[in-house]
């Protein structure tokens, strides 16, 4: 009987013991960070990061160092394609241009599309890497 009473008391007190997990630094997982431009960040082979900021009209790529500062893109080449999941259409090839320290490509995504796959081929400093991002343009 005592154990049932303690269980009920603990369940009733649980909301009072909880605190805001998003507001304090003690609750963040090690190695997590907020993307500097609000996109999707992935680790690359050369220990840097690539951030993809995408919507229905444009895909923007930022190359970041370990401190999430923007890297120069002079020696980087990008090739990319967009694929729509579960559709037999051929992939849309992207043409990236370098502008203000980032890569930008115009895209055309239908309003009925909730998600698309961005396939990138990155050549930088003698390395060749393929990366894949799942983009939700309305998220």
N, CA, C and O atoms as CSV, one atom per row, in Angstrom:
chain,resi,resn,atom,element,x,y,z
A,1,UNK,N,N,0.823,-1.194,0.000
A,1,UNK,CA,C,0.000,0.000,0.000
A,1,UNK,C,C,0.869,1.260,0.000
A,1,UNK,O,O,0.560,2.247,-0.668
A,2,UNK,N,N,1.972,1.200,0.773
A,2,UNK,CA,C,2.859,2.345,0.824
A,2,UNK,C,C,3.474,2.640,-0.544
A,2,UNK,O,O,3.602,3.800,-0.935
A,3,UNK,N,N,3.855,1.583,-1.270
A,3,UNK,CA,C,4.497,1.791,-2.581
A,3,UNK,C,C,3.514,2.405,-3.579
A,3,UNK,O,O,3.914,3.206,-4.424
A,4,UNK,N,N,2.248,2.043,-3.491
A,4,UNK,CA,C,1.235,2.631,-4.377
A,4,UNK,C,C,1.062,4.107,-4.057
A,4,UNK,O,O,0.943,4.932,-4.963
A,5,UNK,N,N,1.047,4.442,-2.779
A,5,UNK,CA,C,0.925,5.837,-2.363
A,5,UNK,C,C,2.121,6.666,-2.840
A,5,UNK,O,O,1.945,7.790,-3.311
A,6,UNK,N,N,3.341,6.116,-2.719
A,6,UNK,CA,C,4.541,6.818,-3.190
A,6,UNK,C,C,4.504,7.010,-4.710
A,6,UNK,O,O,4.900,8.061,-5.215
A,7,UNK,N,N,4.032,6.004,-5.428
A,7,UNK,CA,C,3.945,6.100,-6.892
A,7,UNK,C,C,2.981,7.196,-7.299
A,7,UNK,O,O,3.295,7.994,-8.182
A,8,UNK,N,N,1.820,7.253,-6.677
A,8,UNK,CA,C,0.826,8.293,-6.984
A,8,UNK,C,C,1.376,9.668,-6.646
A,8,UNK,O,O,1.191,10.617,-7.409
A,9,UNK,N,N,2.041,9.783,-5.523
A,9,UNK,CA,C,2.638,11.059,-5.115
A,9,UNK,C,C,3.720,11.501,-6.105
A,9,UNK,O,O,3.789,12.678,-6.459
A,10,UNK,N,N,4.553,10.576,-6.549
A,10,UNK,CA,C,5.615,10.884,-7.509
A,10,UNK,C,C,5.022,11.316,-8.849
A,10,UNK,O,O,5.505,12.275,-9.452
A,11,UNK,N,N,3.993,10.635,-9.320
A,11,UNK,CA,C,3.349,11.012,-10.584
A,11,UNK,C,C,2.701,12.391,-10.493
A,11,UNK,O,O,2.735,13.158,-11.455
A,12,UNK,N,N,2.121,12.702,-9.363
A,12,UNK,CA,C,1.494,14.006,-9.176
A,12,UNK,C,C,2.533,15.119,-9.098
A,12,UNK,O,O,2.270,16.241,-9.532
A,13,UNK,N,N,3.704,14.824,-8.554
A,13,UNK,CA,C,4.734,15.842,-8.379
A,13,UNK,C,C,5.642,16.001,-9.603
A,13,UNK,O,O,6.401,16.967,-9.675
A,14,UNK,N,N,5.580,15.082,-10.557
A,14,UNK,CA,C,6.481,15.118,-11.714
A,14,UNK,C,C,6.408,16.439,-12.479
A,14,UNK,O,O,7.462,16.982,-12.809
A,15,UNK,N,N,5.221,16.991,-12.782
A,15,UNK,CA,C,5.200,18.273,-13.496
A,15,UNK,C,C,5.842,19.408,-12.697
A,15,UNK,O,O,6.390,20.341,-13.284
A,16,UNK,N,N,5.781,19.340,-11.393
A,16,UNK,CA,C,6.382,20.381,-10.566
A,16,UNK,C,C,7.906,20.287,-10.558
A,16,UNK,O,O,8.589,21.294,-10.368
A,17,UNK,N,N,8.441,19.077,-10.763
A,17,UNK,CA,C,9.879,18.880,-10.751
A,17,UNK,C,C,10.524,19.178,-12.102
A,17,UNK,O,O,11.731,19.406,-12.182
A,18,UNK,N,N,9.729,19.175,-13.149
A,18,UNK,CA,C,10.264,19.418,-14.495
A,18,UNK,C,C,10.595,20.893,-14.652
A,18,UNK,O,O,10.004,21.745,-13.989
A,19,UNK,N,N,11.542,21.191,-15.534
A,19,UNK,CA,C,11.873,22.573,-15.831
A,19,UNK,C,C,12.011,22.742,-17.336
A,19,UNK,O,O,12.008,21.758,-18.076
A,20,UNK,N,N,12.130,23.953,-17.780
A,20,UNK,CA,C,12.182,24.275,-19.204
A,20,UNK,C,C,13.455,23.719,-19.823
A,20,UNK,O,O,14.544,24.227,-19.555
A,21,UNK,N,N,13.332,22.678,-20.652
A,21,UNK,CA,C,14.509,22.049,-21.253
A,21,UNK,C,C,15.137,22.913,-22.330
A,21,UNK,O,O,16.330,22.771,-22.599
A,22,UNK,N,N,14.386,23.792,-22.949
A,22,UNK,CA,C,14.943,24.610,-24.009
A,22,UNK,C,C,15.631,25.863,-23.511
A,22,UNK,O,O,16.413,26.457,-24.252
A,23,UNK,N,N,15.378,26.280,-22.314
A,23,UNK,CA,C,15.882,27.560,-21.849
A,23,UNK,C,C,17.188,27.524,-21.093
A,23,UNK,O,O,17.803,28.573,-20.902
A,24,UNK,N,N,17.635,26.375,-20.659
A,24,UNK,CA,C,18.870,26.352,-19.886
A,24,UNK,C,C,19.921,25.519,-20.601
A,24,UNK,O,O,19.595,24.571,-21.316
A,25,UNK,N,N,21.161,25.870,-20.408
A,25,UNK,CA,C,22.233,25.159,-21.092
A,25,UNK,C,C,22.509,23.790,-20.490
A,25,UNK,O,O,23.177,22.967,-21.117
A,26,UNK,N,N,22.009,23.531,-19.287
A,26,UNK,CA,C,22.286,22.249,-18.649
A,26,UNK,C,C,21.558,21.100,-19.334
A,26,UNK,O,O,21.920,19.943,-19.122
A,27,UNK,N,N,20.546,21.380,-20.144
A,27,UNK,CA,C,19.745,20.324,-20.751
A,27,UNK,C,C,20.085,20.067,-22.209
A,27,UNK,O,O,19.438,19.232,-22.841
A,28,UNK,N,N,21.062,20.743,-22.761
A,28,UNK,CA,C,21.408,20.532,-24.151
A,28,UNK,C,C,22.401,19.380,-24.257
A,28,UNK,O,O,23.297,19.226,-23.427
A,29,UNK,N,N,22.218,18.586,-25.289
A,29,UNK,CA,C,23.107,17.449,-25.498
A,29,UNK,C,C,24.489,17.941,-25.919
A,29,UNK,O,O,24.599,18.946,-26.622
A,30,UNK,N,N,25.527,17.257,-25.504
A,30,UNK,CA,C,26.875,17.654,-25.915
A,30,UNK,C,C,27.008,17.600,-27.432
A,30,UNK,O,O,26.500,16.681,-28.073
A,31,UNK,N,N,27.684,18.578,-27.995
A,31,UNK,CA,C,27.911,18.586,-29.435
A,31,UNK,C,C,26.771,19.159,-30.248
A,31,UNK,O,O,26.845,19.140,-31.477
A,32,UNK,N,N,25.723,19.666,-29.625
A,32,UNK,CA,C,24.627,20.258,-30.377
A,32,UNK,C,C,24.784,21.765,-30.403
A,32,UNK,O,O,25.371,22.360,-29.499
A,33,UNK,N,N,24.250,22.376,-31.454
A,33,UNK,CA,C,24.352,23.819,-31.617
A,33,UNK,C,C,23.237,24.285,-32.533
A,33,UNK,O,O,22.628,23.491,-33.250
A,34,UNK,N,N,22.985,25.555,-32.499
A,34,UNK,CA,C,21.983,26.142,-33.383
A,34,UNK,C,C,22.645,26.511,-34.707
A,34,UNK,O,O,23.695,27.153,-34.702
A,35,UNK,N,N,22.064,26.124,-35.831
A,35,UNK,CA,C,22.642,26.494,-37.117
A,35,UNK,C,C,22.682,28.019,-37.263
A,35,UNK,O,O,21.680,28.679,-36.987
A,36,UNK,N,N,23.806,28.591,-37.686
A,36,UNK,CA,C,23.931,30.043,-37.735
A,36,UNK,C,C,22.984,30.729,-38.717
A,36,UNK,O,O,22.652,31.901,-38.541
A,37,UNK,N,N,22.543,30.001,-39.760
A,37,UNK,CA,C,21.657,30.602,-40.749
A,37,UNK,C,C,20.273,29.946,-40.749
A,37,UNK,O,O,19.461,30.201,-41.637
A,38,UNK,N,N,20.014,29.111,-39.761
A,38,UNK,CA,C,18.701,28.486,-39.619
A,38,UNK,C,C,18.460,27.291,-40.514
A,38,UNK,O,O,17.310,26.908,-40.728
A,39,UNK,N,N,19.515,26.692,-41.043
A,39,UNK,CA,C,19.354,25.572,-41.968
A,39,UNK,C,C,19.642,24.224,-41.344
A,39,UNK,O,O,19.483,24.027,-40.139
A,40,UNK,N,N,20.071,23.293,-42.195
A,40,UNK,CA,C,20.431,21.939,-41.796
A,40,UNK,C,C,21.951,21.857,-41.857
A,40,UNK,O,O,22.542,22.166,-42.891
A,41,UNK,N,N,22.592,21.445,-40.767
A,41,UNK,CA,C,24.051,21.383,-40.717
A,41,UNK,C,C,24.498,19.929,-40.665
A,41,UNK,O,O,23.973,19.130,-39.889
A,42,UNK,N,N,25.481,19.596,-41.509
A,42,UNK,CA,C,26.073,18.257,-41.518
A,42,UNK,C,C,27.588,18.373,-41.466
A,42,UNK,O,O,28.171,19.334,-41.966
A,43,UNK,N,N,28.208,17.385,-40.858
A,43,UNK,CA,C,29.665,17.305,-40.737
A,43,UNK,C,C,30.232,16.785,-42.062
A,43,UNK,O,O,29.640,15.904,-42.685
A,44,UNK,N,N,31.374,17.326,-42.493
A,44,UNK,CA,C,32.009,16.861,-43.721
A,44,UNK,C,C,33.259,16.044,-43.392
A,44,UNK,O,O,33.685,15.987,-42.238
A,45,UNK,N,N,33.839,15.416,-44.409
A,45,UNK,CA,C,35.022,14.571,-44.214
A,45,UNK,C,C,36.212,15.347,-43.660
A,45,UNK,O,O,36.998,14.808,-42.881
A,46,UNK,N,N,36.344,16.608,-44.059
A,46,UNK,CA,C,37.519,17.381,-43.632
A,46,UNK,C,C,37.283,18.119,-42.316
A,46,UNK,O,O,37.937,19.124,-42.039
A,47,UNK,N,N,36.361,17.623,-41.519
A,47,UNK,CA,C,36.097,18.123,-40.161
A,47,UNK,C,C,35.496,19.523,-40.137
A,47,UNK,O,O,35.567,20.202,-39.113
A,48,UNK,N,N,34.915,19.961,-41.229
A,48,UNK,CA,C,34.172,21.209,-41.263
A,48,UNK,C,C,32.698,20.871,-41.386
A,48,UNK,O,O,32.309,19.707,-41.280
A,49,UNK,N,N,31.883,21.882,-41.609
A,49,UNK,CA,C,30.445,21.678,-41.716
A,49,UNK,C,C,29.922,22.325,-42.985
A,49,UNK,O,O,30.516,23.263,-43.516
A,50,UNK,N,N,28.800,21.804,-43.458
A,50,UNK,CA,C,28.071,22.438,-44.544
A,50,UNK,C,C,26.653,22.680,-44.023
A,50,UNK,O,O,26.043,21.800,-43.416
A,51,UNK,N,N,26.146,23.874,-44.268
A,51,UNK,CA,C,24.787,24.224,-43.846
A,51,UNK,C,C,23.956,24.474,-45.094
A,51,UNK,O,O,24.353,25.241,-45.971
A,52,UNK,N,N,22.804,23.825,-45.169
A,52,UNK,CA,C,21.876,23.985,-46.281
A,52,UNK,C,C,20.671,24.765,-45.791
A,52,UNK,O,O,19.993,24.357,-44.848
A,53,UNK,N,N,20.412,25.896,-46.442
A,53,UNK,CA,C,19.220,26.693,-46.175
A,53,UNK,C,C,18.410,26.649,-47.463
A,53,UNK,O,O,18.853,27.156,-48.493
A,54,UNK,N,N,17.228,26.044,-47.410
A,54,UNK,CA,C,16.471,25.816,-48.636
A,54,UNK,C,C,14.993,26.104,-48.447
A,54,UNK,O,O,14.437,25.923,-47.364
A,55,UNK,N,N,14.378,26.551,-49.519
A,55,UNK,CA,C,12.931,26.721,-49.565
A,55,UNK,C,C,12.466,26.315,-50.962
A,55,UNK,O,O,13.165,25.566,-51.645
A,56,UNK,N,N,11.320,26.783,-51.393
A,56,UNK,CA,C,10.771,26.391,-52.697
A,56,UNK,C,C,11.414,27.123,-53.881
A,56,UNK,O,O,11.270,26.686,-55.023
A,57,UNK,N,N,12.115,28.220,-53.626
A,57,UNK,CA,C,12.695,29.003,-54.711
A,57,UNK,C,C,14.217,28.974,-54.763
A,57,UNK,O,O,14.795,29.255,-55.813
A,58,UNK,N,N,14.886,28.641,-53.652
A,58,UNK,CA,C,16.332,28.790,-53.610
A,58,UNK,C,C,16.976,27.815,-52.631
A,58,UNK,O,O,16.407,27.489,-51.589
A,59,UNK,N,N,18.181,27.355,-52.989
A,59,UNK,CA,C,19.011,26.557,-52.101
A,59,UNK,C,C,20.297,27.343,-51.877
A,59,UNK,O,O,20.962,27.743,-52.833
A,60,UNK,N,N,20.645,27.562,-50.605
A,60,UNK,CA,C,21.864,28.291,-50.248
A,60,UNK,C,C,22.742,27.382,-49.401
A,60,UNK,O,O,22.264,26.743,-48.463
A,61,UNK,N,N,24.036,27.325,-49.737
A,61,UNK,CA,C,24.992,26.492,-49.022
A,61,UNK,C,C,26.047,27.364,-48.369
A,61,UNK,O,O,26.613,28.254,-49.005
A,62,UNK,N,N,26.307,27.105,-47.102
A,62,UNK,CA,C,27.359,27.785,-46.355
A,62,UNK,C,C,28.364,26.737,-45.903
A,62,UNK,O,O,27.971,25.670,-45.432
A,63,UNK,N,N,29.645,27.021,-46.036
A,63,UNK,CA,C,30.681,26.153,-45.508
A,63,UNK,C,C,31.200,26.780,-44.231
A,63,UNK,O,O,31.584,27.949,-44.214
A,64,UNK,N,N,31.210,25.991,-43.151
A,64,UNK,CA,C,31.509,26.501,-41.813
A,64,UNK,C,C,32.684,25.750,-41.198
A,64,UNK,O,O,32.882,24.564,-41.461
A,65,UNK,N,N,33.460,26.452,-40.379
A,65,UNK,CA,C,34.543,25.798,-39.644
A,65,UNK,C,C,33.999,25.232,-38.334
A,65,UNK,O,O,32.792,25.250,-38.095
A,66,UNK,N,N,34.891,24.736,-37.496
A,66,UNK,CA,C,34.446,24.104,-36.240
A,66,UNK,C,C,33.841,25.098,-35.255
A,66,UNK,O,O,33.153,24.695,-34.317
A,67,UNK,N,N,34.088,26.398,-35.457
A,67,UNK,CA,C,33.476,27.432,-34.623
A,67,UNK,C,C,32.218,28.008,-35.267
A,67,UNK,O,O,31.676,29.006,-34.792
A,68,UNK,N,N,31.750,27.377,-36.355
A,68,UNK,CA,C,30.563,27.775,-37.120
A,68,UNK,C,C,30.720,29.149,-37.765
A,68,UNK,O,O,29.739,29.862,-37.975
A,69,UNK,N,N,31.961,29.511,-38.076
A,69,UNK,CA,C,32.234,30.732,-38.831
A,69,UNK,C,C,32.312,30.361,-40.309
A,69,UNK,O,O,32.789,29.281,-40.657
A,70,UNK,N,N,31.849,31.249,-41.170
A,70,UNK,CA,C,31.829,30.986,-42.605
A,70,UNK,C,C,33.251,30.894,-43.162
A,70,UNK,O,O,34.093,31.751,-42.892
A,71,UNK,N,N,33.503,29.842,-43.942
A,71,UNK,CA,C,34.797,29.620,-44.571
A,71,UNK,C,C,34.829,30.232,-45.969
A,71,UNK,O,O,33.781,30.384,-46.596
A,72,UNK,N,N,36.009,30.583,-46.465
A,72,UNK,CA,C,36.108,31.027,-47.856
A,72,UNK,C,C,35.783,29.863,-48.794
A,72,UNK,O,O,36.107,28.713,-48.496
A,73,UNK,N,N,35.151,30.160,-49.913
A,73,UNK,CA,C,34.706,29.098,-50.826
A,73,UNK,C,C,35.464,29.110,-52.146
A,73,UNK,O,O,35.018,28.503,-53.120
A,74,UNK,N,N,36.604,29.794,-52.190
A,74,UNK,CA,C,37.359,29.927,-53.437
A,74,UNK,C,C,37.751,28.582,-54.037
A,74,UNK,O,O,37.662,28.418,-55.254
A,75,UNK,N,N,38.178,27.622,-53.236
A,75,UNK,CA,C,38.672,26.327,-53.722
A,75,UNK,C,C,37.629,25.221,-53.633
A,75,UNK,O,O,37.985,24.043,-53.597
A,76,UNK,N,N,36.361,25.575,-53.596
A,76,UNK,CA,C,35.291,24.583,-53.468
A,76,UNK,C,C,34.445,24.591,-54.735
A,76,UNK,O,O,34.103,25.650,-55.261
A,77,UNK,N,N,34.116,23.400,-55.214
A,77,UNK,CA,C,33.210,23.242,-56.354
A,77,UNK,C,C,32.036,22.379,-55.918
A,77,UNK,O,O,32.207,21.414,-55.173
A,78,UNK,N,N,30.847,22.730,-56.383
A,78,UNK,CA,C,29.615,22.038,-55.977
A,78,UNK,C,C,28.836,21.606,-57.220
A,78,UNK,O,O,28.738,22.348,-58.197
A,79,UNK,N,N,28.290,20.404,-57.163
A,79,UNK,CA,C,27.313,19.934,-58.148
A,79,UNK,C,C,26.131,19.403,-57.335
A,79,UNK,O,O,26.330,18.768,-56.300
A,80,UNK,N,N,24.920,19.653,-57.791
A,80,UNK,CA,C,23.765,19.210,-57.022
A,80,UNK,C,C,22.573,18.843,-57.878
A,80,UNK,O,O,22.414,19.311,-59.005
A,81,UNK,N,N,21.740,17.989,-57.307
A,81,UNK,CA,C,20.483,17.575,-57.936
A,81,UNK,C,C,19.412,17.486,-56.873
A,81,UNK,O,O,19.683,17.193,-55.709
A,82,UNK,N,N,18.188,17.744,-57.303
A,82,UNK,CA,C,17.021,17.596,-56.421
A,82,UNK,C,C,16.181,16.447,-56.948
A,82,UNK,O,O,15.877,16.373,-58.139
A,83,UNK,N,N,15.813,15.556,-56.048
A,83,UNK,CA,C,14.917,14.448,-56.385
A,83,UNK,C,C,13.666,14.538,-55.528
A,83,UNK,O,O,13.731,14.884,-54.348
A,84,UNK,N,N,12.552,14.231,-56.117
A,84,UNK,CA,C,11.287,14.178,-55.388
A,84,UNK,C,C,11.054,12.728,-54.968
A,84,UNK,O,O,11.087,11.834,-55.813
A,85,UNK,N,N,10.822,12.482,-53.689
A,85,UNK,CA,C,10.586,11.108,-53.241
A,85,UNK,C,C,9.355,10.505,-53.912
A,85,UNK,O,O,8.337,11.169,-54.105
A,86,UNK,N,N,9.479,9.249,-54.255
A,86,UNK,CA,C,8.370,8.452,-54.801
A,86,UNK,C,C,7.804,9.022,-56.095
A,86,UNK,O,O,6.624,8.828,-56.387
A,87,UNK,N,N,8.607,9.709,-56.860
A,87,UNK,CA,C,8.155,10.197,-58.160
A,87,UNK,C,C,9.143,9.719,-59.207
A,87,UNK,O,O,10.343,9.620,-58.953
A,88,UNK,N,N,8.616,9.426,-60.389
A,88,UNK,CA,C,9.472,8.888,-61.439
A,88,UNK,C,C,10.125,9.983,-62.283
A,88,UNK,O,O,10.858,9.677,-63.223
A,89,UNK,N,N,9.872,11.256,-61.962
A,89,UNK,CA,C,10.485,12.342,-62.717
A,89,UNK,C,C,12.003,12.305,-62.570
A,89,UNK,O,O,12.532,11.883,-61.542
A,90,UNK,N,N,12.689,12.754,-63.615
A,90,UNK,CA,C,14.147,12.806,-63.531
A,90,UNK,C,C,14.553,13.927,-62.574
A,90,UNK,O,O,13.818,14.900,-62.402
A,91,UNK,N,N,15.724,13.787,-61.953
A,91,UNK,CA,C,16.164,14.791,-60.980
A,91,UNK,C,C,16.373,16.162,-61.637
A,91,UNK,O,O,16.709,16.256,-62.817
A,92,UNK,N,N,16.171,17.203,-60.860
A,92,UNK,CA,C,16.395,18.576,-61.307
A,92,UNK,C,C,17.850,18.929,-61.001
A,92,UNK,O,O,18.255,18.938,-59.838
A,93,UNK,N,N,18.643,19.223,-62.049
A,93,UNK,CA,C,20.040,19.591,-61.861
A,93,UNK,C,C,20.138,21.046,-61.438
A,93,UNK,O,O,19.481,21.918,-62.005
A,94,UNK,N,N,20.971,21.294,-60.430
A,94,UNK,CA,C,21.130,22.649,-59.908
A,94,UNK,C,C,22.385,23.295,-60.462
A,94,UNK,O,O,23.396,22.632,-60.691
A,95,UNK,N,N,22.302,24.593,-60.673
A,95,UNK,CA,C,23.446,25.368,-61.121
A,95,UNK,C,C,23.796,26.363,-60.013
A,95,UNK,O,O,23.126,27.383,-59.853
A,96,UNK,N,N,24.842,26.063,-59.257
A,96,UNK,CA,C,25.238,26.903,-58.134
A,96,UNK,C,C,26.153,28.032,-58.593
A,96,UNK,O,O,27.032,27.837,-59.433
A,97,UNK,N,N,25.933,29.209,-58.030
A,97,UNK,CA,C,26.830,30.340,-58.251
A,97,UNK,C,C,27.390,30.781,-56.902
A,97,UNK,O,O,26.734,30.662,-55.868
A,98,UNK,N,N,28.609,31.290,-56.939
A,98,UNK,CA,C,29.243,31.801,-55.720
A,98,UNK,C,C,28.852,33.259,-55.565
A,98,UNK,O,O,29.002,34.059,-56.488
A,99,UNK,N,N,28.343,33.595,-54.373
A,99,UNK,CA,C,27.906,34.963,-54.130
A,99,UNK,C,C,28.044,35.281,-52.646
A,99,UNK,O,O,27.430,34.617,-51.810
A,100,UNK,N,N,28.837,36.277,-52.316
A,100,UNK,CA,C,29.012,36.753,-50.942
A,100,UNK,C,C,29.389,35.629,-49.972
A,100,UNK,O,O,28.841,35.548,-48.873
A,101,UNK,N,N,30.315,34.770,-50.374
A,101,UNK,CA,C,30.809,33.730,-49.481
A,101,UNK,C,C,29.899,32.532,-49.314
A,101,UNK,O,O,30.031,31.789,-48.342
A,102,UNK,N,N,28.988,32.332,-50.233
A,102,UNK,CA,C,28.081,31.184,-50.165
A,102,UNK,C,C,27.740,30.746,-51.578
A,102,UNK,O,O,27.990,31.472,-52.540
A,103,UNK,N,N,27.164,29.549,-51.701
A,103,UNK,CA,C,26.685,29.040,-52.977
A,103,UNK,C,C,25.178,29.194,-53.022
A,103,UNK,O,O,24.490,28.904,-52.044
A,104,UNK,N,N,24.657,29.656,-54.170
A,104,UNK,CA,C,23.216,29.853,-54.313
A,104,UNK,C,C,22.753,29.212,-55.621
A,104,UNK,O,O,23.403,29.358,-56.656
A,105,UNK,N,N,21.628,28.503,-55.565
A,105,UNK,CA,C,21.010,27.923,-56.757
A,105,UNK,C,C,19.511,28.174,-56.708
A,105,UNK,O,O,18.876,27.992,-55.669
A,106,UNK,N,N,18.958,28.586,-57.822
A,106,UNK,CA,C,17.510,28.763,-57.918
A,106,UNK,C,C,16.863,27.419,-58.203
A,106,UNK,O,O,17.378,26.626,-58.992
A,107,UNK,N,N,15.726,27.166,-57.554
A,107,UNK,CA,C,14.978,25.923,-57.741
A,107,UNK,C,C,13.511,26.258,-57.959
A,107,UNK,O,O,13.065,27.380,-57.718
A,108,UNK,N,N,12.783,25.269,-58.416
A,108,UNK,CA,C,11.336,25.427,-58.592
A,108,UNK,C,C,10.662,24.194,-58.011
A,108,UNK,O,O,10.666,23.124,-58.620
A,109,UNK,N,N,10.084,24.355,-56.828
A,109,UNK,CA,C,9.443,23.245,-56.125
A,109,UNK,C,C,7.939,23.502,-56.082
A,109,UNK,O,O,7.496,24.572,-55.665
A,110,UNK,N,N,7.160,22.517,-56.513
A,110,UNK,CA,C,5.702,22.647,-56.523
A,110,UNK,C,C,5.159,22.812,-55.103
A,110,UNK,O,O,5.746,22.315,-54.142
A,111,UNK,N,N,4.045,23.508,-54.987
A,111,UNK,CA,C,3.460,23.745,-53.661
A,111,UNK,C,C,2.946,22.459,-53.015
A,111,UNK,O,O,2.799,22.400,-51.794
A,112,UNK,N,N,2.672,21.428,-53.817
A,112,UNK,CA,C,2.182,20.165,-53.265
A,112,UNK,C,C,3.318,19.292,-52.721
A,112,UNK,O,O,3.063,18.263,-52.095
A,113,UNK,N,N,4.550,19.694,-52.953
A,113,UNK,CA,C,5.701,18.920,-52.488
A,113,UNK,C,C,6.028,19.306,-51.050
A,113,UNK,O,O,6.277,20.473,-50.748
A,114,UNK,N,N,6.022,18.318,-50.177
A,114,UNK,CA,C,6.294,18.564,-48.761
A,114,UNK,C,C,7.747,18.292,-48.388
A,114,UNK,O,O,8.221,18.728,-47.339
A,115,UNK,N,N,8.452,17.562,-49.262
A,115,UNK,CA,C,9.815,17.159,-48.940
A,115,UNK,C,C,10.530,16.824,-50.245
A,115,UNK,O,O,9.926,16.306,-51.183
A,116,UNK,N,N,11.821,17.125,-50.289
A,116,UNK,CA,C,12.626,16.684,-51.418
A,116,UNK,C,C,14.025,16.314,-50.955
A,116,UNK,O,O,14.452,16.683,-49.860
A,117,UNK,N,N,14.730,15.581,-51.803
A,117,UNK,CA,C,16.072,15.109,-51.494
A,117,UNK,C,C,17.064,15.967,-52.275
A,117,UNK,O,O,16.938,16.129,-53.489
A,118,UNK,N,N,18.046,16.512,-51.570
A,118,UNK,CA,C,19.105,17.300,-52.177
A,118,UNK,C,C,20.378,16.469,-52.148
A,118,UNK,O,O,20.914,16.181,-51.077
A,119,UNK,N,N,20.867,16.078,-53.335
A,119,UNK,CA,C,22.114,15.336,-53.463
A,119,UNK,C,C,23.210,16.294,-53.896
A,119,UNK,O,O,23.069,16.982,-54.907
A,120,UNK,N,N,24.305,16.346,-53.140
A,120,UNK,CA,C,25.417,17.250,-53.435
A,120,UNK,C,C,26.697,16.460,-53.652
A,120,UNK,O,O,26.931,15.438,-53.007
A,121,UNK,N,N,27.510,16.943,-54.560
A,121,UNK,CA,C,28.865,16.463,-54.731
A,121,UNK,C,C,29.776,17.651,-54.466
A,121,UNK,O,O,29.709,18.663,-55.163
A,122,UNK,N,N,30.625,17.522,-53.458
A,122,UNK,CA,C,31.496,18.614,-53.023
A,122,UNK,C,C,32.945,18.238,-53.309
A,122,UNK,O,O,33.405,17.166,-52.917
A,123,UNK,N,N,33.664,19.131,-53.998
A,123,UNK,CA,C,35.093,18.961,-54.228
A,123,UNK,C,C,35.801,20.121,-53.551
A,123,UNK,O,O,35.599,21.281,-53.911
A,124,UNK,N,N,36.643,19.797,-52.557
A,124,UNK,CA,C,37.349,20.836,-51.813
A,124,UNK,C,C,38.685,20.297,-51.334
A,124,UNK,O,O,38.756,19.213,-50.757
A,125,UNK,N,N,39.734,21.053,-51.574
A,125,UNK,CA,C,41.077,20.717,-51.089
A,125,UNK,C,C,41.477,19.281,-51.414
A,125,UNK,O,O,42.038,18.585,-50.569
A,126,UNK,N,N,41.195,18.846,-52.614
A,126,UNK,CA,C,41.601,17.511,-53.041
A,126,UNK,C,C,40.693,16.385,-52.592
A,126,UNK,O,O,40.958,15.227,-52.914
A,127,UNK,N,N,39.629,16.682,-51.858
A,127,UNK,CA,C,38.691,15.637,-51.431
A,127,UNK,C,C,37.420,15.720,-52.268
A,127,UNK,O,O,37.035,16.789,-52.741
A,128,UNK,N,N,36.794,14.593,-52.435
A,128,UNK,CA,C,35.567,14.470,-53.210
A,128,UNK,C,C,34.543,13.796,-52.292
A,128,UNK,O,O,34.777,12.687,-51.812
A,129,UNK,N,N,33.429,14.449,-52.052
A,129,UNK,CA,C,32.462,13.917,-51.087
A,129,UNK,C,C,31.047,14.060,-51.620
A,129,UNK,O,O,30.681,15.088,-52.189
A,130,UNK,N,N,30.261,13.012,-51.425
A,130,UNK,CA,C,28.838,13.049,-51.767
A,130,UNK,C,C,28.045,13.187,-50.476
A,130,UNK,O,O,28.327,12.518,-49.483
A,131,UNK,N,N,27.057,14.060,-50.507
A,131,UNK,CA,C,26.225,14.296,-49.327
A,131,UNK,C,C,24.759,14.302,-49.747
A,131,UNK,O,O,24.426,14.637,-50.883
A,132,UNK,N,N,23.898,13.927,-48.818
A,132,UNK,CA,C,22.453,13.902,-49.092
A,132,UNK,C,C,21.722,14.588,-47.942
A,132,UNK,O,O,21.989,14.330,-46.768
A,133,UNK,N,N,20.795,15.467,-48.309
A,133,UNK,CA,C,19.978,16.188,-47.329
A,133,UNK,C,C,18.515,15.969,-47.664
A,133,UNK,O,O,18.132,15.971,-48.834
A,134,UNK,N,N,17.707,15.781,-46.646
A,134,UNK,CA,C,16.259,15.741,-46.832
A,134,UNK,C,C,15.735,17.113,-46.429
A,134,UNK,O,O,15.900,17.533,-45.283
A,135,UNK,N,N,15.105,17.809,-47.366
A,135,UNK,CA,C,14.669,19.176,-47.150
A,135,UNK,C,C,13.149,19.219,-47.088
A,135,UNK,O,O,12.459,18.646,-47.931
A,136,UNK,N,N,12.646,19.908,-46.075
A,136,UNK,CA,C,11.212,20.159,-45.944
A,136,UNK,C,C,11.024,21.671,-46.074
A,136,UNK,O,O,11.222,22.401,-45.103
A,137,UNK,N,N,10.645,22.150,-47.258
A,137,UNK,CA,C,10.671,23.594,-47.522
A,137,UNK,C,C,9.729,24.423,-46.667
A,137,UNK,O,O,9.969,25.618,-46.495
A,138,UNK,N,N,8.678,23.844,-46.128
A,138,UNK,CA,C,7.736,24.618,-45.320
A,138,UNK,C,C,7.990,24.496,-43.831
A,138,UNK,O,O,7.242,25.055,-43.028
A,139,UNK,N,N,9.047,23.765,-43.446
A,139,UNK,CA,C,9.303,23.540,-42.020
A,139,UNK,C,C,9.942,24.752,-41.382
A,139,UNK,O,O,10.228,24.741,-40.185
